[in-house]
Amino acid sequence: MDGMNQTEVVGRIRNDLEALMGSRMRLRANMGRSKIMEREGVLEQTHPALFVLKIDEKRGRTARVSYSYVDILTGTVELTDCSSGECVFPWLN
């Protein structure tokens, strides 16, 4: 990440996610006030400013959640590859 400005980092996050379209991942989102949401789902879409995950809910239901790439940059959202158990963006740490 050294030498990259925020716009370049966000672009790289988006490109990395586009390459992982359809992949199953674990989402960990800091919802504020010490509340952490952890869910699993499939990366469904990427847009210029945000990405969409189709999340598994109870009793076979699904929900869609969207987050901005900046949420990943700031550490509010963490994504882990379900098959390898590794962070999707190791270069951000």
C-alpha positions as CSV (number, residue, x, y, z in Angstrom):
1,M,0.0,0.0,0.0
2,D,3.0,2.3,0.3
3,G,3.0,5.1,-2.2
4,M,-0.6,4.6,-3.2
5,N,-3.2,7.3,-2.7
6,Q,-6.7,6.5,-1.4
7,T,-8.2,6.6,-4.9
8,E,-5.7,4.0,-6.1
9,V,-6.2,1.8,-3.1
10,V,-10.0,1.9,-3.5
11,G,-9.5,1.1,-7.2
12,R,-7.4,-1.9,-6.3
13,I,-9.9,-3.1,-3.8
14,R,-12.6,-2.9,-6.5
15,N,-10.5,-4.8,-9.0
16,D,-9.7,-7.5,-6.5
17,L,-13.4,-7.9,-5.7
18,E,-14.3,-8.0,-9.4
19,A,-11.9,-10.9,-9.9
20,L,-13.7,-12.7,-7.0
21,M,-17.2,-12.3,-8.3
22,G,-19.3,-15.3,-7.3
23,S,-16.9,-16.4,-4.6
24,R,-18.1,-17.4,-1.1
25,M,-16.7,-15.2,1.6
26,R,-17.1,-14.4,5.3
27,L,-18.1,-10.9,6.1
28,R,-17.2,-9.2,9.4
29,A,-18.7,-5.7,9.7
30,N,-18.3,-3.3,12.6
31,M,-21.8,-1.9,13.1
32,G,-20.6,0.6,15.8
33,R,-21.2,0.7,19.5
34,S,-19.3,-2.6,20.0
35,K,-21.7,-4.5,17.7
36,I,-20.0,-6.8,15.2
37,M,-22.0,-8.7,12.4
38,E,-20.5,-11.9,11.0
39,R,-22.2,-13.6,8.1
40,E,-21.3,-15.7,5.1
41,G,-22.4,-15.0,1.6
42,V,-21.5,-14.8,-2.1
43,L,-20.1,-11.7,-3.8
44,E,-22.8,-10.8,-6.2
45,Q,-22.1,-7.4,-7.7
46,T,-19.5,-4.6,-7.8
47,H,-20.5,-1.1,-8.7
48,P,-18.3,2.1,-9.0
49,A,-18.7,3.0,-5.3
50,L,-20.0,-0.2,-3.6
51,F,-20.2,-4.0,-3.7
52,V,-23.1,-6.3,-2.9
53,L,-23.0,-9.6,-1.0
54,K,-25.9,-12.1,-1.0
55,I,-25.9,-13.2,2.6
56,D,-27.3,-16.5,4.0
57,E,-30.0,-15.9,6.6
58,K,-31.8,-18.4,8.8
59,R,-34.3,-20.9,7.4
60,G,-33.0,-20.8,3.9
61,R,-33.6,-17.1,3.3
62,T,-31.1,-14.7,1.7
63,A,-30.6,-11.0,2.1
64,R,-28.4,-8.6,0.2
65,V,-26.1,-6.1,1.9
66,S,-23.9,-3.5,0.3
67,Y,-20.8,-1.8,1.5
68,S,-18.5,0.8,0.1
69,Y,-14.9,0.0,-0.8
70,V,-13.9,2.7,1.7
71,D,-15.4,0.5,4.4
72,I,-12.8,-2.1,3.6
73,L,-10.1,0.6,3.5
74,T,-11.0,1.9,6.9
75,G,-11.3,-1.6,8.4
76,T,-15.0,-1.3,9.1
77,V,-15.6,-4.3,6.9
78,E,-13.3,-7.4,6.7
79,L,-13.7,-10.1,4.1
80,T,-12.3,-13.6,4.4
81,D,-12.2,-16.3,1.7
82,C,-14.3,-19.2,3.0
83,S,-12.3,-21.8,1.1
84,S,-8.8,-20.8,2.3
85,G,-9.7,-18.9,5.5
86,E,-7.4,-16.1,4.5
87,C,-8.1,-12.4,4.3
88,V,-9.2,-11.2,0.9
89,F,-6.9,-8.2,1.1
90,P,-3.7,-9.2,2.8
91,W,-1.8,-6.3,1.2
92,L,-4.0,-3.8,3.2
93,N,-2.6,-4.8,6.6
